[in-house]
Amino acid sequence: MNDKRRSPMDKKQERVGVYVCHCGSNIAGTVDVVDVAKWAEEKLQHQGVVISREYKFMCSSLGQELIEKDIKELGLTRVVVAACSPHLHEKTFRTAAQKGGLNPYLCELASIREQVSWVHTDKAVATEKAKAVVAGAVSRVIENVPLEEIKVPINPNTLVVGGGIAGIQAALEIANAGFHVYLVEREPSIGGHMAQFDKTFPTLDCSACILTPRMVEAGTHPNITLLTWSDVVNVSGYVGNFHVTIKKKARFVVEELCTGCGICQEKCPKKVIDEVYEAGLGYRKAVYTPFAQAVPNFPVMDKENCTYFIRGTCKACEKFCPTGAIDFKQEDQLLNIDVGNIILATGYDLFDARRVSSYGYGRLPNVFTSLEFERLSNAAGPTSGNIVLRDGKTTPKSVGIIHCVGSRDKNFNNYCSVICCMQGLKFAHLVHERTGATVYNFYIDMRTAYKAYDEFYQRVLEEGTLFVRGKVAEVTNAARYDREKGKLIIQVEDTLAGKQRRIPVDMVILSSGLQPRSDAKEVGKMFGISCSTDGWFTEKHPKLDPVATMTEGVYIVGCAQGPKDIPSSVAQGAAASARVLDKILQEEVALEPIKATVDQEACSGCRICNSMCPFNAIAFLEDRMVTEINPALCQGCGTCVAACPAGAISGTGFSDAQIIAQIDGLLLRTLEPVEA
Amino acid sequence: MTDQFEPTIIGFTCNWCSYRAADLAGTARMKYAPNVRLIRMMCSGRLDPTFVLRALSSGADGVMITGCHPGECHYIEQNYKALRRFLLLRRVLKGLGIEPERVKLVWASAAEGTRFASETTTFVEEIRKLGPLNWGKADDGALTTDHVESSIIDRPSSEMEVPA
């Protein structure tokens, strides 16, 4: 342990001001604030407390002026404000201290509202605890040292990972503001899930019609470098100065020569089931663009399925390509780029409906997933928009839509996937409109929050769609009665009617939930951000900072942060870009000076701390056999400080001396005068 | 107030989860035992085990260490380091003749104000049952070097392993 406490002589010179806030009756109702203030002035005098005041609202401008005035007139060198949580007003009071001419980090907050008055009832006990909390803050503040914010320059380029609607929006906002963006997408085209949809709820806009103009804009924007069929493989550095390595997978098509005429796709003799874009319902060629409006429209060659790569002959595409753009020798390329900020828009995976085995997906042919239905009903899809059964020709006469598949279910995901209710209603509308079939919706609760959503629900109700409230137990083809023969029977408890029902239908659509990308954990680790227990990327603050992360300069937007609909994804894309532009325009960024530093004189070179840091901030200097911490990479968690057996690492803002002093203060050990 | 023993407990909290859980308990006006006094750190990984010993030797009857749930650490994985140190520390406490139950590790996310409040109250009751931490006992000869050594040697090696 590194108990580098300042000598009593030094500390004696400190002049501490204590300010106890009433917070109206929020604190004063349970804590005798007058008594606390008086007690602090008497009992903590030997610690340097020269003035102790109580005031109705310390955070008011008058309260703040009180602090400023005392600093100037009484020559205070330390300030303790006993009020609310530092998460609320630490900045307020630090700024006040700064205005008075003090380094802002010489001001401490003692939380006597959230931790005392609001959670305790006995006034005497609460007052005693408040005194201890104040004593803790006073002894801690004496150990505080002046700190300066750390400034680092910002590289104006930005990396956006993921070319779905959220990523496209973020990239366009930044590019339109005049700054360069690298937009990386692992599929051959940008567009994401939205490019697969037929209609969007609740307006029933054609998804492609509203998305493709954005895709084209992103693809042709002079400030956007589009890197599709590419993966980010390594990230190092810190806010303002990230170094990123991107693997550009071989397309076997030379982008500079390709005109996107599509002749190669036409001539390619190999048909492959398209598991990605067509959700397994349609075919593509071995050399392909996933869809007609793909951006960029250069095809990629699927090496696994290409006849030339398998058998060594064919090359039909090469023979017919009018510009000689096919290159079978192309190799993966590694690109190194430097960026100042990173936006992650990596999206979601659809919940695998096979996991709910009682619903029969994969076993019963006429059970479809939501994505399969999107392709079925899409005019550009495999059936040209005809809603038909798996045989490809029969129009269903009755359709059951099951909500909450994989969501709000203890066996799978506890969370609500947000979009499935509206998606189910959209499907109900489309089936009704195009086939005239009887449609049943099986729901647990109908969740239609947000603008014009409930109106859409009313519209679908009025169209005659039937709603059964209850979680479906089973979908089966085992008929018990004649009317059930050849049908899929949905077994459900109708919780409103209070009885079990068996409803025979021709087609079942599973409104599957969303789940985090299967590689979200690894991706999070690469970018230095964490995932929640459900696996979604964790935001800095769930309410007040939903697009930033704990790693400065890394932002999360769209479904990577949690399930959400298109408008929310677009809003987050724009929100993150505003944050990035704010950083770029400041030209440098101020980092909280809560950092670990190594006293290299004391460092024994044992390297115990080297493995402690998840941010790679600790480097071992082989030549001098000591450890060094990069202050810009250090996030200030303090794990290495606690680990150092030589006590050579100190953590600013939360030093050993500060914490030990606070322990002693809280335990009222500091009440007896210290002998010098 | 009754004559029952009121323990004094120091609680170490993580700035990102448990300290915010305490804030949330406050905002929601949840009531819990007033015996715990909190210290904010940036991460449970900052917890030097000697802080716990310092608190116990300075008059605390128990220490509550709180951090983010496994997998939810704001610094990726530092709460696992806190967990390891906690497990080792309990063995040290046992060797020193202090009930290891006097130190408790609690995971509480920023959303778990209820959990923070109930765990605090539970822990206070547990410490109340243990009674005041009496360092004097060790001086009475109950704890000697021989005693510590034999208590370590007598134990099966499986008990000495620290879970990963």
Boltz contact constraints between the chains, C-beta under 6 A:
constraints:
  - contact:
      token1: [A, 1]
      token2: [B, 48]
      max_distance: 6.0
  - contact:
      token1: [A, 1]
      token2: [B, 50]
      max_distance: 6.0
  - contact:
      token1: [A, 85]
      token2: [B, 23]
      max_distance: 6.0
  - contact:
      token1: [A, 114]
      token2: [B, 23]
      max_distance: 6.0
  - contact:
      token1: [A, 114]
      token2: [B, 26]
      max_distance: 6.0
  - contact:
      token1: [A, 115]
      token2: [B, 22]
      max_distance: 6.0
  - contact:
      token1: [A, 115]
      token2: [B, 38]
      max_distance: 6.0
  - contact:
      token1: [A, 118]
      token2: [B, 26]
      max_distance: 6.0
  - contact:
      token1: [A, 118]
      token2: [B, 29]
      max_distance: 6.0
  - contact:
      token1: [A, 119]
      token2: [B, 25]
      max_distance: 6.0
  - contact:
      token1: [A, 119]
      token2: [B, 26]
      max_distance: 6.0
  - contact:
      token1: [A, 119]
      token2: [B, 31]
      max_distance: 6.0
  - contact:
      token1: [A, 119]
      token2: [B, 32]
      max_distance: 6.0
  - contact:
      token1: [A, 120]
      token2: [B, 34]
      max_distance: 6.0
  - contact:
      token1: [A, 125]
      token2: [B, 34]
      max_distance: 6.0
  - contact:
      token1: [A, 129]
      token2: [B, 34]
      max_distance: 6.0
  - contact:
      token1: [A, 132]
      token2: [B, 37]
      max_distance: 6.0
  - contact:
      token1: [A, 530]
      token2: [B, 76]
      max_distance: 6.0
  - contact:
      token1: [A, 550]
      token2: [B, 74]
      max_distance: 6.0
  - contact:
      token1: [A, 614]
      token2: [B, 76]
      max_distance: 6.0
  - contact:
      token1: [A, 614]
      token2: [B, 77]
      max_distance: 6.0
  - contact:
      token1: [A, 635]
      token2: [B, 75]
      max_distance: 6.0
  - contact:
      token1: [A, 636]
      token2: [B, 42]
      max_distance: 6.0
  - contact:
      token1: [A, 637]
      token2: [B, 42]
      max_distance: 6.0
  - contact:
      token1: [A, 637]
      token2: [B, 43]
      max_distance: 6.0
  - contact:
      token1: [A, 637]
      token2: [B, 45]
      max_distance: 6.0
  - contact:
      token1: [A, 637]
      token2: [B, 75]
      max_distance: 6.0
  - contact:
      token1: [A, 637]
      token2: [B, 78]
      max_distance: 6.0
  - contact:
      token1: [A, 638]
      token2: [B, 42]
      max_distance: 6.0
  - contact:
      token1: [A, 638]
      token2: [B, 46]
      max_distance: 6.0
  - contact:
      token1: [A, 639]
      token2: [B, 45]
      max_distance: 6.0
  - contact:
      token1: [A, 639]
      token2: [B, 78]
      max_distance: 6.0
  - contact:
      token1: [A, 639]
      token2: [B, 81]
      max_distance: 6.0
  - contact:
      token1: [A, 642]
      token2: [B, 46]
      max_distance: 6.0
  - contact:
      token1: [A, 642]
      token2: [B, 47]
      max_distance: 6.0
  - contact:
      token1: [A, 642]
      token2: [B, 48]
      max_distance: 6.0
  - contact:
      token1: [A, 654]
      token2: [B, 41]
      max_distance: 6.0
  - contact:
      token1: [A, 654]
      token2: [B, 42]
      max_distance: 6.0
  - contact:
      token1: [A, 659]
      token2: [B, 51]
      max_distance: 6.0
  - contact:
      token1: [A, 660]
      token2: [B, 54]
      max_distance: 6.0
  - contact:
      token1: [A, 662]
      token2: [B, 39]
      max_distance: 6.0
  - contact:
      token1: [A, 663]
      token2: [B, 54]
      max_distance: 6.0
  - contact:
      token1: [A, 663]
      token2: [B, 55]
      max_distance: 6.0
  - contact:
      token1: [A, 664]
      token2: [B, 58]
      max_distance: 6.0
  - contact:
      token1: [A, 666]
      token2: [B, 37]
      max_distance: 6.0
  - contact:
      token1: [A, 667]
      token2: [B, 58]
      max_distance: 6.0
  - contact:
      token1: [A, 667]
      token2: [B, 59]
      max_distance: 6.0
  - contact:
      token1: [A, 669]
      token2: [B, 58]
      max_distance: 6.0
